[in-house]
Amino acid sequence: MAELKYLDLYGERLAYVDEGQGEVLLLLHGMAGSSETWRPVVRPLSRNFRVLAPDLLGHGGSDKPRSDYSLGAFAVLLRDLLDALGIARVTLVGHSLGGGIAMQFSYQHPEYCKGLILIDSGGLGPDVGLTLRLLSAPGAELIMPIIAPKSVLAAGNRLRSWLHRAGIESPRGEQIWTSYSSFADAPTRAAFQRTLRSVIDYRGQAVNALSRLRDKIDVPVMVIWGDQDAIIPIEHAYATKELRPDIRLEVLTGVGHFPPAERPAAVFELIEDFVTHDVASGASGDSSTTGQVRARCESPEHHDFLPQSDLR
């Protein structure tokens, strides 16, 4: 994947990947993630599209100020990023928290949005994993500094290196470990909790965009979901499809919460097909698929459509 570039937006440094030419895809990662989330799909997508993948403020290589981490604030930041780069229109691709931000952006700034792809997205129902609910509770910031001690991280990284050398790959485990490891950094922890508490409390997700997705977001929409997602249940995808039948729903069997890492070939193919056909025609699906749900059952070999060095 291309090296990070940096841009100063109103005194805050924003890191981002910008690769390829053509129609612009704006890739938005999830909670405790970064542009690295998209590493397995950036290179193949950049062959036909311009791929823009920022590290959201408070994440990755971007600044982590004591600031506003609400969905609306992220949407404004992305608008300013596009303006600074001279980009007028994009197809948004949001994973997890990034899906909620993508919907907020589409609602706040519809003139920029050509299409919307939601991958295991937040904001489509109340349910969310227990760990995130617990970390959003009052006082959780007091235990955060001790849940990722240096000794545990060092041991985990040694095990991770050994597994890589042995040829044992777990894309889902890799994503979880990367998120967990980021909590060793104090500014990252503080930004994570501010972001988390803007969308989740002890009861679950506190933001629901379903009605706006149905009534206010008038662009082609595709939803991709792993049927084994233990963080945000696939029932949210089916509920979204029921509420707005024209949405194209693609279910990836045997996949958890991280489809871009767990099944990159399928995600790449779906994004490319959606932008080339659905967005270009202005419809989420043709007449033969409207009202249907399509499941994809690829074999594990599809994980290797890029060299392993590009998946790490």
GIZI-V659574 format. One record per backbone hydrogen bond with DSSP energy under -1.0 kcal/mol. NH is the residue of the N-H (numbers start at 1). CO is the residue of the C=O. Records with the same first field share a line. If there is no record, write none. Layout:
BEGIN
NH=CO ; CO
END
This chain:
BEGIN
5=16
7=14
9=12
12=9
14=7
16=5
17=53
19=51
25=50
26=91
27=52
28=93
33=30
37=34
38=35
39=36
41=38
42=38
45=41
46=42
48=45
49=45
50=23
51=19
52=25
53=17
55=15
58=63
59=56
62=59
63=13
67=65
74=70
75=71
76=72
77=73
78=74
79=75
80=76
81=77
82=78
83=79
84=80
85=81
86=83
87=82
90=112
91=24
92=115
93=26
94=117
95=28
96=119
98=95
99=96
100=96
101=97
102=98
103=99
104=100
105=101
106=102
107=103
108=104
109=105
112=109
113=110
114=90
116=220
117=92
118=222
119=94
120=224
122=96
129=231
133=129
134=130
135=131
136=132
137=134
140=137
142=139
143=140
144=140
146=143
147=144
153=149
154=150
155=151
156=152
157=153
158=154
159=155
160=156
161=157
162=158
163=159
164=160
165=161
166=162
167=164
168=163
174=170
175=171
176=172
177=173
178=174
179=175
180=176
181=177
182=178
183=180
184=181
185=182
189=185
190=186
191=187
192=188
193=189
194=190
195=191
196=192
197=193
199=196
200=196
201=204
204=201
205=126
206=199
209=123
213=209
214=210
215=211
216=212
217=212
222=116
223=248
224=118
225=250
227=252
228=255
229=226
236=233
238=234
239=235
240=236
241=237
242=238
243=239
244=240
247=244
248=221
250=223
251=294
252=225
253=296
255=252
261=258
262=258
263=259
267=263
268=264
269=265
270=266
271=267
272=268
273=269
274=270
275=271
276=272
277=273
279=274
281=277
282=278
283=278
289=286
290=286
291=245
292=289
294=249
296=251
302=299
303=300
304=301
310=307
311=308
END
